Amino acid sequence: MDNDTEKEKEEFLYPRSRYRGEFTPENMVFNSNLQEFAHKVNYICGLETNGKISSEDAYGRIKKLWKQLKSSKHNLSIGEDRDPE
């Protein structure tokens, strides 16, 4: 495959939306993590809907992803008051 085709495939499979919130490196990283979470949940739902995985398996996978996202939020101090400098 040439680079243009590969790039189009990547953009189709993993679309990214522009970030429009308050810019901080932490917010940008969390936004990226949140978009990745949403894409993975979408794939898991598709697998479950088409009978490729069980509902219990889908739930477990999504729960694991949620815990990772929650940990990311905590580690990046998103939504927490910061000490004024």
N, C-alpha and C positions, 0 to 999 in steps of 0.2 A: 504494500500500500504506500502511496505517496503521502507526504506530510499534510497536504490539504485535506485529503480524505480522512486521515487519522484524526486531524483536528475537528472536522465536522462530526465524526463519530463520537469523539470525546464530548463535544458540546451537546450532542443529542442525548447521550446517556447520562451525562452529569451536568445539567444546566446550572448556571450560577446566576443569582440575582444580584444586582448592585446593592451595596450596603448604604442605607440612607440615614442611619442613626448618628449619634455623637461619635466622632472618630477618636478611638484610642486603640492601641495595639491589642489590648485585651478584648475589646468589643469586636474587633475584626476577626480575631481567632475564634471567639465564641460563635460569631455569626457563621463562619465557615463550618464549625462543628455542628451547629444547628441545621444547616442545609444538608450536611452529610447524613445526619440522623434522619431527616425527612426523606431523603432518597432511599436509604436502607429500609426504613419502615414501609415505604411504597413497594419496594421489591418483595419484602416479606409478605405483605398483604396479597400481592399478586400470586406468590407461590402458594399461599394458603387457599386463596379463592380458586385456584386451578387444581387443587388437590395434590400438590407436590409435597406439601408438609402439613402436619396436623395443626389444628387450632391451638393445642397445648404447646407444640413446638414454636409456633408463631408467637404466642404470648411470651414464652420464655426468652426468645430471641429479642423481642421488643423490650422486655423488661431489662435485659442485660444492656441493651443500647441506651435505655433511659438512665440507668445507673451511671454509665460512662458519661453521658451528657451532663447529668447532675454533678458528677465529680469534676468535670471540666469547668462548670459554672463556679463551683466552690473554689477550685484551684486558681481561677482567673479573677476571683473576687468580684464577680459580676453581680450587681444589685446590692452590694454591701456598701455602707458608708465608709468613705476613706477619710483618714485624718487630714485636716487642712494643713497646708504647708505654709 
